[in-house]
Amino acid sequence: MVITANSSLGQNDKYKSMRISINNIQLNVIEQGSGPLTLVLLHYFGGSAMEWQSVMAQLSDRYRCIAIDLRGHGDSDSPETGYSVDDMADDVAAVLREKNTVSFVLIGHSMSGKVAMALAARQPSGLQSLLLLSPSPPLPEPIPDEDRQKMLRTYGQREAAEDTFRQITEKPLPEAAHAQIVADNLRTANVAWNAWLLEGSKENIAGQMPFITVPVHLLVGTNDRAVKPGVSETMTMPYLPTATFETVAGAGHLLPWETPDTVVDFIQKKIALDFA
């Protein structure tokens, strides 16, 4: 494991970036803060751990925050195989073991919401609760065939990445955030891109949902055009009957980028509720 300091969050808000060798690959992980409870932060399809920078900066004075680039994304390796939902859940579990994570909250966004559900269903030791932001549902995600084929056909094209940015965001963002979101899209490995669109997003893990025994909470943007609020209400909530459900008015799909303060409040509120 190689650890290097990164000061892009500001002089007083540094996080550590490291490469962790697990399952015959290396995953990039960023870590900030300390505390008895760890927040494990997982990103959306075509994104990276960088989407959690603002959230981590606000929570690192109370919690240990770990954000992971899933295989084929960000600065992690992109092997030729291993992109099923369970494969990615295996990677996250291995990182948690490597990082000696004892007590943690699992926070999954979009694609990784499905990964987080699969991992939570295994009832890993130390898991306290599950927070899902605009999650891909446990059923096959209802991506229109025309959209799916267009994303496959235009992989790696800047114009398409810019169009995706416009589709998945609703609130104005700084130029630096815009540039990072587009860059993350373009650096996603082709094998990971195709695997999610053709296989992972189509997986049905609904049968595993009864094994999730920790509290579950969902947060979605009312203007999300990627995983619409109705998808969460009809394709996720029925399989997690004790889960809570909240929306962010006027927000799109990228909640950690668009409304980091709201996401921070949501995390803190649900931790307080679950640990009361």
C-alpha positions as CSV (number, residue, x, y, z in Angstrom):
1,M,0.0,0.0,0.0
2,V,1.5,3.4,-1.1
3,I,0.2,6.5,0.7
4,T,0.8,10.0,-0.6
5,A,-0.5,13.4,0.7
6,N,-2.8,15.5,-1.5
7,S,-3.6,19.1,-0.6
8,S,-6.2,19.8,-3.3
9,L,-8.8,20.4,-0.6
10,G,-6.9,23.3,0.8
11,Q,-4.0,23.9,3.2
12,N,-5.9,22.9,6.3
13,D,-8.1,20.1,4.8
14,K,-5.7,17.6,3.4
15,Y,-6.7,14.0,2.5
16,K,-4.4,11.0,1.9
17,S,-4.4,9.3,-1.4
18,M,-3.3,5.7,-1.5
19,R,-3.1,2.6,-3.7
20,I,-4.3,-0.6,-2.0
21,S,-3.5,-4.0,-3.5
22,I,-6.5,-6.3,-3.2
23,N,-8.0,-9.1,-5.3
24,N,-5.0,-9.0,-7.7
25,I,-5.5,-5.3,-8.6
26,Q,-4.8,-1.9,-7.1
27,L,-7.6,0.4,-6.1
28,N,-7.2,4.1,-5.4
29,V,-8.6,5.2,-2.1
30,I,-8.7,8.7,-0.5
31,E,-9.0,9.1,3.3
32,Q,-9.5,12.0,5.6
33,G,-10.3,12.5,9.3
34,S,-10.4,10.1,12.2
35,G,-12.9,8.8,14.7
36,P,-14.5,5.6,16.0
37,L,-17.0,5.5,13.1
38,T,-15.9,5.3,9.4
39,L,-17.9,6.6,6.5
40,V,-17.3,4.5,3.4
41,L,-18.2,6.6,0.4
42,L,-18.8,5.0,-3.1
43,H,-19.3,6.8,-6.4
44,Y,-21.6,6.8,-9.4
45,F,-21.1,5.1,-12.8
46,G,-18.5,7.1,-14.7
47,G,-17.4,9.0,-11.6
48,S,-14.7,8.7,-9.0
49,A,-14.0,9.2,-5.3
50,M,-13.4,12.9,-6.1
51,E,-17.1,13.6,-5.9
52,W,-16.9,13.2,-2.1
53,Q,-14.3,15.9,-1.5
54,S,-16.6,18.6,-0.1
55,V,-18.6,16.0,2.0
56,M,-15.4,14.6,3.5
57,A,-14.0,18.0,4.2
58,Q,-17.1,18.8,6.3
59,L,-17.3,15.5,8.2
60,S,-13.6,14.6,8.7
61,D,-13.5,16.4,12.1
62,R,-15.9,13.8,13.5
63,Y,-15.5,10.7,11.3
64,R,-12.9,8.7,9.5
65,C,-13.9,9.1,5.8
66,I,-12.8,6.6,3.1
67,A,-13.8,7.1,-0.5
68,I,-12.9,4.4,-3.1
69,D,-12.4,4.5,-6.8
70,L,-14.2,1.3,-7.9
71,R,-12.3,-0.9,-10.4
72,G,-12.2,0.6,-13.9
73,H,-12.9,4.1,-12.5
74,G,-10.8,7.1,-11.4
75,D,-7.2,6.1,-10.6
76,S,-7.9,2.4,-9.9
77,D,-6.8,-0.5,-12.1
78,S,-9.0,-1.7,-14.9
79,P,-8.6,-5.5,-15.2
80,E,-10.3,-7.2,-18.1
81,T,-12.8,-9.0,-15.8
82,G,-14.5,-8.7,-12.5
83,Y,-17.2,-6.0,-12.9
84,S,-20.3,-7.7,-11.6
85,V,-22.1,-6.2,-8.7
86,D,-20.7,-8.9,-6.4
87,D,-17.2,-8.5,-7.7
88,M,-17.3,-4.8,-6.9
89,A,-18.8,-5.6,-3.4
90,D,-15.9,-8.0,-2.9
91,D,-13.4,-5.2,-3.7
92,V,-15.1,-2.8,-1.2
93,A,-15.1,-5.6,1.5
94,A,-11.4,-6.2,0.9
95,V,-10.5,-2.5,1.2
96,L,-12.4,-2.4,4.5
97,R,-10.4,-5.4,5.8
98,E,-7.1,-3.8,4.6
99,K,-8.0,-0.6,6.3
100,N,-8.9,-2.3,9.6
101,T,-12.4,-0.8,9.5
102,V,-14.3,-1.8,12.7
103,S,-17.5,0.2,12.8
104,F,-18.8,1.8,9.6
105,V,-21.6,3.4,7.6
106,L,-21.9,2.4,4.0
107,I,-22.8,5.2,1.6
108,G,-23.5,4.3,-2.0
109,H,-24.4,6.7,-4.9
110,S,-26.1,5.6,-8.1
111,M,-24.3,2.5,-9.5
112,S,-22.5,1.9,-6.2
113,G,-25.9,2.1,-4.4
114,K,-26.5,-1.3,-5.9
115,V,-23.0,-2.4,-4.9
116,A,-23.6,-1.2,-1.3
117,M,-26.9,-3.1,-1.1
118,A,-25.2,-6.3,-2.2
119,L,-22.5,-5.8,0.4
120,A,-24.9,-4.9,3.2
121,A,-26.9,-8.1,2.4
122,R,-23.8,-10.1,3.4
123,Q,-24.2,-8.6,6.9
124,P,-20.5,-7.6,7.2
125,S,-19.2,-7.2,10.7
126,G,-19.2,-3.6,11.8
127,L,-21.8,-2.3,9.4
128,Q,-24.1,0.1,11.3
129,S,-26.3,1.5,8.6
130,L,-26.8,1.9,4.8
131,L,-27.3,5.3,3.1
132,L,-28.2,5.4,-0.5
133,L,-28.1,8.4,-2.8
134,S,-30.1,8.1,-6.0
135,P,-29.3,4.3,-6.0
136,S,-29.4,2.0,-9.0
137,P,-32.3,-0.3,-7.9
138,P,-31.9,-3.9,-6.9
139,L,-34.0,-4.8,-9.9
140,P,-32.6,-4.3,-13.4
141,E,-32.2,-0.5,-13.9
142,P,-34.7,0.8,-16.4
143,I,-32.3,2.5,-18.8
144,P,-34.0,3.0,-22.1
145,D,-32.4,0.8,-24.8
146,E,-31.8,3.8,-27.0
147,D,-30.0,5.6,-24.2
148,R,-28.0,2.5,-23.4
149,Q,-26.9,2.0,-27.0
150,K,-26.0,5.7,-27.3
151,M,-23.8,5.5,-24.2
152,L,-22.0,2.4,-25.6
153,R,-21.6,4.0,-29.0
154,T,-20.2,7.3,-27.8
155,Y,-17.9,6.0,-25.1
156,G,-14.8,8.3,-24.6
157,Q,-16.1,11.2,-26.7
158,R,-15.8,14.6,-25.1
159,E,-19.0,15.9,-26.6
160,A,-20.9,12.9,-25.2
161,A,-19.3,13.5,-21.8
162,E,-20.4,17.1,-21.9
163,D,-23.9,16.0,-22.8
164,T,-23.9,13.5,-19.9
165,F,-22.8,16.3,-17.6
166,R,-25.8,18.4,-18.7
167,Q,-28.2,15.4,-18.2
168,I,-27.1,14.4,-14.8
169,T,-26.7,17.8,-13.1
170,E,-29.4,20.3,-12.4
171,K,-27.9,22.9,-10.1
172,P,-25.1,25.3,-11.2
173,L,-21.6,24.0,-10.5
174,P,-18.1,25.7,-10.4
175,E,-16.0,25.2,-13.5
176,A,-13.5,23.1,-11.5
177,A,-16.4,20.6,-10.6
178,H,-17.6,20.6,-14.2
179,A,-14.1,19.8,-15.4
180,Q,-13.6,17.0,-12.8
181,I,-17.0,15.4,-13.7
182,V,-16.2,15.4,-17.4
183,A,-12.6,14.1,-16.8
184,D,-13.9,11.3,-14.6
185,N,-16.3,10.3,-17.4
186,L,-13.6,10.2,-20.0
187,R,-11.1,8.3,-17.9
188,T,-13.5,5.5,-17.0
189,A,-12.1,2.3,-18.6
190,N,-14.0,0.9,-21.6
191,V,-14.3,-2.5,-20.0
192,A,-15.9,-1.0,-16.9
193,W,-18.2,1.2,-19.0
194,N,-19.5,-1.7,-21.1
195,A,-19.7,-4.1,-18.2
196,W,-22.1,-1.9,-16.2
197,L,-24.3,-1.0,-19.2
198,L,-24.5,-4.5,-20.6
199,E,-24.4,-6.5,-17.4
200,G,-24.2,-4.9,-14.0
201,S,-27.1,-2.5,-14.4
202,K,-29.2,-5.4,-15.6
203,E,-28.5,-7.6,-12.6
204,N,-31.4,-8.5,-10.3
205,I,-30.3,-8.7,-6.6
206,A,-33.7,-8.2,-5.1
207,G,-33.6,-11.7,-3.6
208,Q,-30.7,-10.5,-1.4
209,M,-32.6,-7.5,0.1
210,P,-34.3,-9.4,3.0
211,F,-30.8,-10.1,4.4
212,I,-30.2,-6.4,5.0
213,T,-30.8,-5.9,8.7
214,V,-29.3,-2.5,9.4
215,P,-31.2,0.8,9.1
216,V,-31.5,2.1,5.5
217,H,-32.1,5.6,4.3
218,L,-32.5,7.0,0.7
219,L,-32.0,10.5,-0.6
220,V,-32.8,11.5,-4.2
221,G,-33.0,14.7,-6.2
222,T,-36.5,15.7,-7.4
223,N,-35.1,16.6,-10.8
224,D,-32.9,13.5,-11.2
225,R,-33.2,12.4,-14.8
226,A,-30.8,9.4,-14.5
227,V,-32.5,7.5,-11.7
228,K,-35.8,9.3,-11.3
229,P,-37.4,9.5,-7.8
230,G,-40.2,7.2,-9.1
231,V,-37.6,4.5,-9.8
232,S,-36.5,4.5,-6.1
233,E,-40.1,4.6,-4.9
234,T,-41.2,1.7,-7.1
235,M,-38.1,-0.4,-7.6
236,T,-36.1,0.0,-4.4
237,M,-38.3,1.0,-1.5
238,P,-40.6,-2.0,-1.8
239,Y,-37.6,-4.3,-1.2
240,L,-36.4,-2.3,1.8
241,P,-39.7,-1.9,3.7
242,T,-38.2,-0.2,6.8
243,A,-36.1,2.3,4.8
244,T,-36.7,6.1,5.0
245,F,-37.0,8.2,1.9
246,E,-36.3,11.9,1.4
247,T,-35.8,14.2,-1.6
248,V,-33.8,17.3,-2.4
249,A,-35.9,19.9,-4.2
250,G,-34.5,21.0,-7.5
251,A,-31.4,18.7,-7.4
252,G,-30.3,16.4,-10.2
253,H,-28.4,13.1,-10.0
254,L,-25.0,14.2,-8.6
255,L,-26.0,15.1,-5.1
256,P,-22.5,15.1,-3.6
257,W,-21.4,17.6,-6.2
258,E,-24.6,19.6,-6.5
259,T,-25.8,19.8,-2.8
260,P,-22.9,18.7,-0.6
261,D,-24.2,20.6,2.4
262,T,-27.5,18.8,2.1
263,V,-25.8,15.5,1.9
264,V,-23.7,16.3,5.0
265,D,-26.8,17.2,6.9
266,F,-28.5,14.0,5.7
267,I,-25.6,11.8,6.8
268,Q,-25.3,13.5,10.2
269,K,-29.1,13.3,10.8
270,K,-29.3,9.6,9.9
271,I,-26.3,8.7,12.0
272,A,-27.8,10.6,15.0
273,L,-31.1,8.7,14.4
274,D,-29.5,5.3,14.1
275,F,-27.2,5.7,17.1
276,A,-29.8,7.3,19.4
